[in-house]
Amino acid sequence: MSRSHYMRHLLLSMGTRLAMIALRLLRNVLLARILGPSERGLFALLSTLPELISAATSGGLNSAVGYQAAQQRAMGLLLSQVLIFGCLTAAALTLICVSLMREFGSALEVTVQLGLLAWLLLLAVPLTVLKSGLLTLHNASGGVGAFNALRLCESLAPLLLFVALFWMWKDAALEAALISWLLGIGIVVLGGLLWLRHNHPIGLCWDRSGQRELLAYSAKSHPDLLFQQVILRSDYLFISAFLGSAALGHYAMASAAAELLLIVPEAVTTPLMKRLLQQDAGMDRLTPFALRLTATVMLGACLSMALIGEWLIVSLFGAAYQPAYPALLALLPGLFGLCYASILRLDLLGKNRPGSVSLMMGVGAALNLLLNVLLIPPFGIVGAAAASSIAYLGVTVAMLLLYCKLSGVALLRTLFILPSDLLPLRQMLRGRTA
């Protein structure tokens, strides 16, 4: 992939992420103003649990099928692995967890808040696993256009469905939000399967040698995805337990505002995923360039969000969500670190270092859990945000040092845009090869 070709894919992915931001922002505004902090917190909790459970059951599977898809393995075999080791395992564990929670954890605050809605997880978790697997297969096999289209649908479908359902059931806003969320996942899954079938033969098949190879890679990378979700979403569980659903509603809005900035690393890694996993020629130049470009843009985005964040939250979500702003400020350093980690993680996986990535994520997750326990009681949602930022910055520094050691790239070449990058950037924007 030449730099000009990469820039075209980057701009396509950036445009997709901008559209996704607009759609998700509109949906978050509607949910915040219609549901209020308490019900918005409950919805955030319920929609977060499938990501945590799917990470616990099949976190390493996505990395493994992505790695093998980049190596041009049979798509039918990889889809079979996702269905069997992903969806079936996730459904079984979800059934066990929900049953145990209702039987032995009926006094817990989270059980009381969820009530019978917890049974929705039996549908949501397998669908989430399959959706994530399909998105990985498309992107890792080079289907950047399909991946972007599906991600756009992932943002658009729940918004349109929620508007339609709320128009019909104005007195059942939470139910409308939950149904539109589940149907939206289902639409992405259906579209992903049809698109995959159009581009690849996907007849389900089985291969014992392929199974062993996939499970070995998955076992090494599984802790990575699990610990990543712990850092990303365990704060929701701690806030729900310590502070209640109203505080969780405030924190969900702070997270929603901060995660708008993930457009930058996601747009960079989408067209690069296949090359990062393949580790072909020229990666010693392309990866540092992607890191420098991402960090420079992300720094400006974080500073801008710090300046307009309070106005953005109050204007879009309402004055009731103003307490979310201090938490947003505390989340921004972690978001800046995350822009590095998303690129470095794929590069290290491509260098066949899933165990090292998992170890670093594990230390970060343990640090995050400890800081949540220590910081949330005295500092509330700001403490939760600070815990996430500290954990992500620690993981990012560790990944960066390992990357520099393995690749021989100087640390200074990974930080911010250099004067020597300006001419190639200008040439790429004009569509010429550097």
C-alpha positions in Angstrom: 0.0 0.0 0.0 1.6 3.3 -1.1 1.3 6.3 1.2 -1.2 8.0 -1.3 -3.3 4.8 -1.3 -3.2 4.8 2.5 -4.2 8.4 2.6 -7.3 7.7 0.5 -8.4 4.9 2.8 -7.6 7.1 5.8 -9.8 10.0 4.5 -12.6 7.5 3.7 -12.4 6.1 7.2 -12.2 9.6 8.7 -15.3 10.6 6.8 -17.1 7.5 8.0 -16.1 8.2 11.6 -17.3 11.8 11.3 -20.7 10.6 10.1 -20.8 8.0 12.9 -20.0 10.8 15.5 -22.9 12.9 14.2 -25.3 10.0 14.3 -24.2 8.7 17.7 -24.2 12.2 19.1 -27.7 12.8 18.0 -28.8 9.4 19.5 -27.1 10.3 22.8 -28.8 13.6 22.9 -32.2 12.0 22.4 -31.5 9.3 25.0 -30.2 11.8 27.5 -33.0 14.2 27.2 -35.8 11.6 27.0 -34.6 9.0 29.5 -33.0 11.3 32.1 -29.8 10.5 34.1 -31.3 7.5 36.0 -32.7 5.5 33.1 -29.8 6.6 30.9 -27.5 5.0 33.4 -29.5 1.8 33.4 -29.4 1.7 29.6 -25.6 2.3 29.7 -25.1 -0.5 32.1 -27.2 -3.0 30.1 -25.6 -2.1 26.8 -22.1 -2.4 28.4 -22.5 -5.8 29.9 -22.5 -7.7 26.5 -19.1 -6.2 25.7 -17.7 -7.3 29.0 -19.2 -10.8 28.8 -18.2 -11.4 25.2 -14.7 -10.3 26.1 -14.6 -12.8 28.9 -15.8 -15.7 26.6 -14.2 -14.9 23.3 -11.9 -11.9 23.6 -8.9 -13.5 22.0 -11.0 -15.0 19.2 -11.3 -11.7 17.3 -7.5 -11.2 17.4 -7.0 -14.8 16.2 -9.5 -14.7 13.3 -8.2 -11.2 12.3 -4.6 -12.5 12.2 -5.6 -15.5 10.1 -7.9 -13.5 7.8 -4.9 -11.2 7.1 -3.0 -14.4 6.1 -5.7 -15.3 3.6 -7.2 -18.3 5.5 -10.5 -19.7 4.3 -13.3 -17.4 5.4 -15.8 -20.3 5.9 -13.4 -21.9 8.4 -12.9 -18.6 10.3 -16.7 -17.9 10.4 -17.2 -21.4 11.8 -14.8 -20.7 14.6 -16.6 -17.4 15.4 -20.0 -19.2 15.6 -18.8 -22.2 17.7 -16.1 -20.8 19.9 -17.6 -17.3 20.1 -21.4 -17.3 19.9 -22.1 -20.7 21.5 -19.6 -20.2 24.3 -20.8 -16.7 25.0 -24.5 -17.8 25.1 -23.7 -20.7 27.6 -21.7 -18.5 29.9 -24.3 -15.7 29.8 -27.1 -18.2 30.8 -24.9 -19.4 33.7 -24.0 -15.9 34.9 -27.6 -14.5 34.7 -29.0 -17.5 36.6 -26.3 -17.3 39.3 -26.8 -13.5 39.6 -30.6 -13.9 40.1 -30.2 -16.8 42.4 -27.4 -15.7 44.7 -27.0 -12.0 44.0 -30.5 -10.8 44.4 -29.5 -8.2 47.0 -26.8 -6.6 44.8 -27.6 -3.1 43.5 -26.8 -4.1 39.9 -29.3 -7.1 40.1 -32.0 -4.8 41.5 -31.4 -2.2 38.8 -31.5 -4.7 35.9 -34.4 -6.8 37.1 -35.9 -9.0 34.4 -34.1 -7.0 31.8 -31.0 -9.1 32.6 -32.5 -11.9 30.5 -32.0 -9.7 27.4 -28.3 -10.5 27.7 -29.0 -14.0 26.4 -29.7 -12.4 23.0 -27.5 -9.4 23.2 -24.2 -11.2 24.0 -24.1 -13.8 21.1 -25.2 -11.0 18.7 -22.4 -8.8 20.0 -19.8 -11.6 19.6 -21.0 -12.3 16.0 -21.0 -8.6 15.1 -17.5 -8.1 16.3 -16.3 -11.2 14.6 -17.8 -10.1 11.2 -16.4 -6.6 11.5 -12.9 -8.1 12.2 -13.1 -10.5 9.3 -14.1 -7.7 6.8 -11.4 -5.3 8.0 -8.5 -7.8 8.4 -9.2 -9.3 4.9 -8.8 -5.9 3.3 -12.5 -5.0 3.0 -12.2 -1.5 4.3 -15.2 -0.3 2.3 -17.5 -3.0 3.8 -16.1 -2.4 7.3 -16.8 1.3 7.1 -20.3 0.8 5.7 -21.2 -1.7 8.5 -19.9 0.7 11.1 -22.0 3.5 9.7 -25.0 1.2 9.7 -24.2 0.4 13.4 -24.7 4.0 14.2 -27.6 4.8 11.9 -29.9 1.8 12.5 -30.4 2.2 16.3 -31.1 6.0 15.8 -33.8 5.5 13.2 -35.3 2.6 15.1 -35.4 4.5 18.4 -37.1 7.5 16.8 -39.7 5.3 15.2 -40.4 3.2 18.3 -40.5 6.2 20.6 -42.9 7.9 18.3 -45.2 4.9 18.7 -44.6 4.3 22.4 -43.9 7.6 24.1 -44.6 6.2 27.5 -42.1 3.4 27.1 -38.9 5.2 26.2 -36.5 2.8 27.9 -38.1 -0.2 26.2 -37.8 1.6 22.8 -34.1 2.3 23.5 -33.4 -1.3 24.3 -35.3 -2.8 21.4 -33.7 -0.4 18.9 -30.3 -1.3 20.3 -30.8 -5.0 19.8 -32.4 -4.7 16.4 -29.5 -2.4 15.3 -27.0 -5.1 16.2 -29.1 -7.7 14.4 -29.1 -5.5 11.2 -25.3 -5.1 11.3 -24.9 -8.9 11.7 -27.3 -9.6 8.8 -25.5 -7.1 6.5 -22.1 -8.4 7.5 -23.0 -12.0 6.6 -24.5 -11.0 3.3 -21.5 -8.8 2.4 -19.1 -11.5 3.4 -21.0 -14.1 1.3 -20.8 -11.7 -1.7 -17.0 -11.4 -1.5 -15.9 -14.8 -0.2 -17.1 -18.4 -0.1 -18.4 -18.8 3.4 -19.5 -22.4 3.5 -19.1 -23.6 7.1 -16.3 -26.1 7.5 -14.0 -27.6 10.0 -10.2 -28.1 10.1 -8.5 -29.6 13.2 -5.1 -28.2 12.4 -6.6 -24.8 11.7 -8.6 -25.1 15.0 -5.4 -25.8 17.0 -3.6 -22.9 15.5 -6.4 -20.5 16.0 -7.0 -21.6 19.6 -3.3 -21.3 20.4 -3.2 -17.7 19.2 -6.5 -17.0 20.8 -5.4 -18.3 24.2 -2.4 -15.9 24.1 -4.4 -12.9 23.1 -7.6 -13.6 25.0 -6.4 -11.9 28.2 -5.6 -8.8 26.1 -9.2 -8.2 25.0 -10.6 -9.2 28.4 -8.3 -6.8 30.2 -9.0 -4.1 27.6 -12.7 -4.3 28.3 -12.0 -4.3 32.1 -10.2 -1.0 31.7 -12.8 0.4 29.4 -16.0 -0.6 31.2 -15.4 -1.9 34.7 -15.8 1.7 35.9 -19.4 1.4 34.9 -19.9 -1.5 37.3 -18.1 0.2 40.2 -20.0 3.5 39.7 -23.3 1.6 39.6 -22.4 -0.3 42.8 -20.9 2.7 44.8 -22.9 5.7 43.4 -26.1 4.5 41.8 -27.7 4.8 38.3 -27.9 8.7 38.3 -24.2 9.1 38.7 -23.7 6.4 36.1 -25.9 8.4 33.7 -23.6 11.4 34.2 -20.5 9.3 33.7 -22.0 7.7 30.6 -22.3 11.1 29.0 -18.8 12.0 29.9 -17.6 8.8 28.3 -19.8 9.4 25.3 -18.3 12.9 24.8 -14.7 11.7 25.3 -15.1 8.7 23.0 -16.1 11.0 20.1 -12.3 11.6 19.9 -11.7 7.9 19.1 -12.5 8.9 15.5 -8.8 9.7 15.2 -7.1 6.3 16.1 -10.0 4.3 14.5 -9.7 6.1 11.2 -5.9 5.5 11.2 -6.1 1.8 12.1 -9.0 0.8 9.8 -7.0 1.0 6.6 -3.8 -0.2 8.3 -5.2 -3.3 10.1 -4.3 -5.8 7.4 -0.7 -4.5 6.9 -0.1 -4.2 10.7 -1.1 -7.9 11.1 0.9 -9.0 8.1 4.0 -7.0 8.9 5.1 -6.7 5.3 7.9 -4.5 3.9 8.0 -0.9 4.9 6.3 -1.2 8.3 9.3 0.3 10.0 8.4 3.6 8.2 4.6 3.4 8.0 3.8 2.6 11.7 5.9 5.5 13.1 4.3 7.8 10.5 0.8 6.6 11.6 1.8 7.2 15.3 3.1 10.7 14.6 0.1 11.7 12.5 -2.4 10.3 15.1 -0.7 11.8 18.1 -0.6 15.3 16.5 -4.2 15.3 15.5 -5.3 13.7 18.8 -3.5 16.3 20.9 -5.4 19.1 19.1 -8.7 17.2 19.5 -8.2 16.7 23.2 -7.3 20.3 23.8 -10.4 21.4 21.8 -12.6 19.1 23.8 -11.2 20.4 27.1 -12.2 23.9 26.0 -15.7 23.3 24.7 -16.6 20.1 26.6 -18.8 21.8 29.3 -20.6 23.8 26.7 -21.1 20.7 24.6 -22.5 18.6 27.4 -24.9 21.3 28.7 -26.0 22.4 25.2 -26.6 18.9 23.9 -27.6 16.8 26.9 -29.1 19.4 29.2 -28.1 21.1 32.4 -28.8 18.0 34.4 -25.6 16.5 32.9 -23.3 19.3 33.8 -21.6 17.2 36.6 -20.2 15.1 33.7 -17.7 17.8 32.7 -15.0 17.2 35.4 -15.0 13.5 34.6 -14.6 14.3 30.9 -11.5 16.3 31.7 -10.0 13.5 33.7 -10.7 11.0 30.8 -8.9 13.0 28.1 -5.3 12.0 29.1 -6.3 8.4 28.8 -8.0 9.0 25.4 -4.7 10.5 24.2 -2.8 7.4 25.4 -5.4 5.2 23.7 -4.7 6.7 20.3 -1.2 5.2 20.6 -2.2 1.9 22.1 -4.7 1.1 19.3 -1.9 1.2 16.7 0.8 -0.3 18.8 -1.4 -3.2 19.8 -2.0 -4.3 16.2 1.7 -3.9 15.3 2.7 -6.0 18.2 0.1 -8.7 17.4 1.5 -8.7 13.9 4.9 -9.3 15.3 3.4 -12.4 17.0 3.6 -10.9 20.5 0.0 -11.6 21.8 1.4 -12.8 25.1 3.3 -9.6 25.8 0.3 -7.5 24.9 -1.9 -9.5 27.2 0.6 -9.2 30.1 0.7 -5.4 29.7 -3.1 -5.2 29.5 -3.3 -7.4 32.6 -1.1 -5.1 34.6 -3.1 -2.1 33.4 -6.4 -3.8 34.3 -5.2 -4.7 37.8 -4.1 -1.1 38.3 -7.4 0.1 37.0 -9.5 -2.1 39.4 -7.3 -1.0 42.4 -7.6 2.7 41.5 -11.4 2.4 41.0 -11.8 1.0 44.5 -9.5 3.7 46.0 -10.7 6.7 44.0 -14.4 6.3 43.4 -15.6 6.6 47.0 -13.8 9.9 47.7 -13.9 11.5 44.3 -17.0 10.0 42.6 -17.1 9.8 38.8 -13.9 11.9 38.5 -12.0 9.2 40.4 -13.3 6.6 38.0 -12.2 8.7 35.0 -8.7 9.3 36.6 -8.4 5.5 37.2 -9.0 4.8 33.5 -6.6 7.5 32.3 -3.7 6.3 34.6 -4.2 2.7 33.5 -4.3 3.5 29.8 -1.3 5.8 30.0 0.7 3.1 31.8 -0.2 0.4 29.2 0.6 2.8 26.3 4.1 3.6 27.7 4.8 -0.1 28.1 3.7 -0.9 24.5 5.6 2.0 23.1 8.9 0.9 24.8 8.4 -2.7 23.6 7.6 -1.5 20.0 10.8 0.6 19.9 12.9 -2.3 21.2 11.5 -4.8 18.7 11.5 -2.5 15.6 14.6 -0.5 16.3 12.7 2.7 15.8 13.8 5.7 17.9 11.3 6.9 20.4 11.4 10.5 19.1 10.2 9.2 15.7 6.9 8.0 17.2 5.8 11.1 18.9 4.6 14.1 16.8 4.7 15.2 13.2 8.2 16.0 12.1 9.2 18.8 9.6 10.2 16.0 7.2 6.6 14.7 7.2 5.1 18.0 5.9 6.1 17.5 2.2 4.9 13.9 2.0 1.6 14.9 3.7 1.0 17.6 1.2 1.8 15.2 -1.7 -0.6 12.6 -0.3 -3.4 15.1 0.1 -2.9 15.9 -3.6 -3.1 12.2 -4.5 0.6 11.7 -5.5 2.9 9.1 -4.2 5.5 10.4 -1.8 
